[in-house]
Amino acid sequence: MPVIQITDYSEENEMENILMIGAHYDDVELGCGGTAARFISEGKKVYKLILTDNFVRESSFNKFTAPDKSMEESKKACEILGIQEISDFTKVPNCNLTYSTELMQRIESIILKYTIDTVFMHSQNDMNHDHIEAARICMVAARHVSNLYTYRSNIYITEAHYVPRVYWDISDFYEKKKEALSSYGIEHQRSMANGMNHLFENIICQNKIWGYAIDKLYAEGFEVIKEVR
């Protein structure tokens, strides 16, 4: 049975140049925003790469997400966390992400350009099409990276359960994560119940539950694809 690991950096860690990849602008903040803030406080370089333009029009839910607005919100969120967003990347339009060798190689070129040693990417255990395709693409693009983790930026029920094995204590950074998420408009809160939006709130609740599980206040949990120590 895999061992659950709580990272406290008491041992030497090779992570220095970290790339967090999301299909949509708020995915990184949702899945690993607290961990990003923690890394940055420790002097590490954290980069954010978004693969789609985030354009969404869902008439049945009366929801519309404009790329320009999302881009500005993402910029503000990154400033709060201290993340360097890679903006000179041609994004896939209309949230229609599919695997292609060309896109995979463009991500790989980013990894090489910034000497990335650690990648955080979407889990394939997801219900969102873009997230699943992003995971497929990034798995290949990051095949030579030393440390590869997956995150969840939603709480869908899936056939294959998302089971974190590594946890970062974000007790000192969850408020910064909440502040970064507050940069995004109501249209980004894609979870609906009784006409109310709860996605961001529920993600923070999940962080609190994971924190309790490792005897901390708040934590973010990740699946491990590979880890070199």
Solvent accessible surface area in square Angstrom, and as a share of the most:
residue,aa,sasa,rsa
1,M,205,0.91
2,P,83,0.52
3,V,128,0.74
4,I,89,0.45
5,Q,49,0.22
6,I,75,0.38
7,T,7,0.04
8,D,92,0.48
9,Y,48,0.18
10,S,100,0.65
11,E,93,0.42
12,E,144,0.65
13,N,23,0.12
14,E,98,0.44
15,M,2,0.01
16,E,91,0.41
17,N,30,0.15
18,I,0,0.00
19,L,0,0.00
20,M,0,0.00
21,I,1,0.00
22,G,0,0.00
23,A,0,0.00
24,H,13,0.06
25,Y,1,0.01
26,D,0,0.00
27,D,0,0.00
28,V,0,0.00
29,E,0,0.00
30,L,2,0.01
31,G,7,0.07
32,C,0,0.00
33,G,0,0.00
34,G,0,0.00
35,T,0,0.00
36,A,0,0.00
37,A,4,0.03
38,R,26,0.09
39,F,0,0.00
40,I,48,0.24
41,S,73,0.47
42,E,75,0.34
43,G,64,0.62
44,K,25,0.10
45,K,124,0.52
46,V,6,0.03
47,Y,17,0.06
48,K,0,0.00
49,L,0,0.00
50,I,0,0.00
51,L,0,0.00
52,T,0,0.00
53,D,30,0.16
54,N,4,0.02
55,F,53,0.22
56,V,38,0.22
57,R,161,0.59
58,E,67,0.30
59,S,103,0.66
60,S,102,0.66
61,F,130,0.54
62,N,143,0.73
63,K,31,0.13
64,F,93,0.39
65,T,6,0.04
66,A,28,0.22
67,P,35,0.22
68,D,106,0.55
69,K,97,0.41
70,S,1,0.00
71,M,96,0.43
72,E,110,0.49
73,E,16,0.07
74,S,0,0.00
75,K,115,0.49
76,K,115,0.49
77,A,0,0.00
78,C,5,0.03
79,E,119,0.53
80,I,33,0.17
81,L,6,0.03
82,G,44,0.42
83,I,11,0.06
84,Q,96,0.43
85,E,42,0.19
86,I,4,0.02
87,S,93,0.60
88,D,108,0.56
89,F,14,0.06
90,T,105,0.61
91,K,38,0.16
92,V,27,0.15
93,P,80,0.50
94,N,93,0.48
95,C,24,0.14
96,N,94,0.48
97,L,0,0.00
98,T,75,0.43
99,Y,71,0.27
100,S,43,0.28
101,T,75,0.44
102,E,102,0.46
103,L,5,0.03
104,M,16,0.07
105,Q,99,0.44
106,R,65,0.24
107,I,0,0.00
108,E,30,0.14
109,S,58,0.37
110,I,15,0.07
111,I,11,0.06
112,L,132,0.66
113,K,131,0.56
114,Y,41,0.16
115,T,98,0.57
116,I,13,0.07
117,D,29,0.15
118,T,0,0.00
119,V,0,0.00
120,F,0,0.00
121,M,0,0.00
122,H,2,0.01
123,S,1,0.01
124,Q,86,0.38
125,N,40,0.21
126,D,9,0.05
127,M,122,0.54
128,N,37,0.19
129,H,94,0.42
130,D,8,0.04
131,H,3,0.02
132,I,54,0.28
133,E,20,0.09
134,A,0,0.00
135,A,0,0.00
136,R,103,0.37
137,I,0,0.00
138,C,1,0.00
139,M,60,0.27
140,V,53,0.30
141,A,3,0.02
142,A,0,0.00
143,R,105,0.38
144,H,152,0.68
145,V,5,0.03
146,S,43,0.28
147,N,2,0.01
148,L,3,0.01
149,Y,0,0.00
150,T,3,0.02
151,Y,1,0.00
152,R,24,0.09
153,S,0,0.00
154,N,14,0.07
155,I,85,0.43
156,Y,107,0.41
157,I,159,0.81
158,T,16,0.09
159,E,178,0.80
160,A,53,0.41
161,H,137,0.61
162,Y,32,0.12
163,V,66,0.38
164,P,11,0.07
165,R,49,0.18
166,V,3,0.01
167,Y,17,0.06
168,W,0,0.00
169,D,32,0.17
170,I,0,0.00
171,S,22,0.14
172,D,126,0.66
173,F,40,0.16
174,Y,42,0.16
175,E,100,0.45
176,K,85,0.36
177,K,0,0.00
178,K,84,0.36
179,E,93,0.42
180,A,0,0.00
181,L,3,0.02
182,S,82,0.53
183,S,13,0.08
184,Y,13,0.05
185,G,19,0.18
186,I,116,0.59
187,E,32,0.14
188,H,1,0.00
189,Q,31,0.14
190,R,77,0.28
191,S,39,0.25
192,M,91,0.41
193,A,49,0.38
194,N,156,0.80
195,G,59,0.57
196,M,119,0.53
197,N,41,0.21
198,H,52,0.23
199,L,10,0.05
200,F,17,0.07
201,E,104,0.47
202,N,55,0.28
203,I,7,0.03
204,I,20,0.10
205,C,64,0.39
206,Q,38,0.17
207,N,3,0.02
208,K,117,0.50
209,I,110,0.56
210,W,39,0.14
211,G,0,0.00
212,Y,187,0.71
213,A,74,0.57
214,I,13,0.07
215,D,130,0.68
216,K,87,0.37
217,L,124,0.62
218,Y,27,0.10
219,A,0,0.00
220,E,0,0.00
221,G,2,0.02
222,F,0,0.00
223,E,28,0.13
224,V,51,0.30
225,I,76,0.39
226,K,66,0.28
227,E,50,0.22
228,V,85,0.49
229,R,115,0.42
